[in-house]
Amino acid sequence: MVSIRSILLLLPTTNLIPLFHGIDHQHDPSIPYILAKYPEQHAAELINAIPTMDAALKLCIPSEDHKKVFIDVNEGLTFGAKFQNYKNKKIRCILFHNSSETS
């Protein structure tokens, strides 16, 4: 049996080193996302890989199993906000500031 975690950990950078160095599940099973950790020096490459990452994952999975991995096969992946490292045994979200038009 192969997990989505193991497939994500196999996705390479252009230098054929793993793009991610960790995939964490949420402690609360009702939270529908995972946290992917990557080295900071791969940030630009990760941004370039995001638009085609769902297609890369689908190449690693037999087509009859796509529905087991993706909630909606046609939708693709959803990426959220950046998170800081653990602090006081909790993952802290980096808050984004949206500037007003007047500023």
C-alpha positions in Angstrom: 0.0 0.0 0.0 1.3 3.5 -0.9 0.2 6.6 0.9 -0.2 10.2 -0.5 2.5 11.1 2.0 5.0 8.7 0.5 4.2 9.9 -3.0 4.6 13.6 -2.1 8.0 12.8 -0.4 9.1 11.2 -3.8 8.4 14.4 -5.9 11.8 15.6 -7.0 13.3 19.1 -7.6 15.0 19.7 -11.0 18.2 18.5 -9.3 16.5 15.2 -8.5 16.5 15.7 -4.7 13.2 15.4 -2.8 11.2 18.6 -3.0 9.6 18.0 0.4 11.5 16.8 3.5 8.4 16.1 5.6 4.7 15.7 5.4 2.7 16.0 8.7 -0.9 14.9 9.2 -3.1 17.1 11.4 -3.8 15.8 15.0 -7.5 16.6 14.5 -8.8 14.3 11.8 -11.6 16.8 10.9 -9.0 19.2 9.5 -8.9 18.4 5.8 -5.3 19.3 5.0 -1.7 18.2 5.6 1.4 20.3 6.2 4.3 19.8 3.8 7.7 20.9 4.9 10.4 21.9 2.4 13.9 23.4 2.6 13.8 27.2 2.2 16.2 27.1 -0.7 13.6 25.1 -2.7 10.9 27.8 -2.2 11.1 29.2 -5.8 11.1 25.7 -7.3 8.1 24.7 -5.2 6.2 27.8 -6.4 7.0 26.7 -10.0 5.9 23.1 -9.3 2.6 23.9 -7.7 0.6 24.4 -10.9 1.5 21.0 -12.2 1.9 19.1 -9.0 -1.5 17.4 -9.2 -0.6 16.1 -12.7 2.7 14.9 -11.4 0.9 13.0 -8.6 -1.5 11.5 -11.1 1.4 10.1 -13.1 2.5 8.2 -9.9 -0.9 6.7 -9.3 -2.9 4.3 -11.4 -5.8 6.1 -13.0 -8.4 3.8 -11.4 -7.1 5.0 -8.0 -7.2 8.8 -8.6 -10.6 9.0 -6.9 -9.0 7.4 -3.8 -6.5 10.2 -3.6 -8.3 13.3 -4.8 -11.7 14.5 -3.5 -12.5 15.9 -7.0 -10.2 14.4 -9.7 -10.9 17.5 -11.9 -10.2 20.1 -9.2 -6.6 19.4 -8.4 -4.8 20.4 -5.3 -5.4 23.4 -3.0 -2.5 25.2 -1.3 -2.9 27.4 1.7 -1.0 29.8 3.8 2.5 29.4 5.0 3.1 28.2 8.6 6.0 28.9 11.0 7.8 26.1 12.7 6.5 24.6 15.9 6.5 27.0 18.9 5.3 25.9 22.3 4.3 22.6 20.8 1.9 24.2 18.3 2.1 25.1 14.6 1.7 28.8 14.2 0.3 30.4 11.1 2.1 33.4 9.6 -0.5 36.2 9.4 -0.7 38.0 6.1 -1.3 41.8 6.0 -3.4 43.1 3.2 -2.5 46.8 2.6 -5.4 49.2 2.0 -5.7 51.0 -1.3 -4.9 54.3 0.4 -1.6 53.1 1.7 
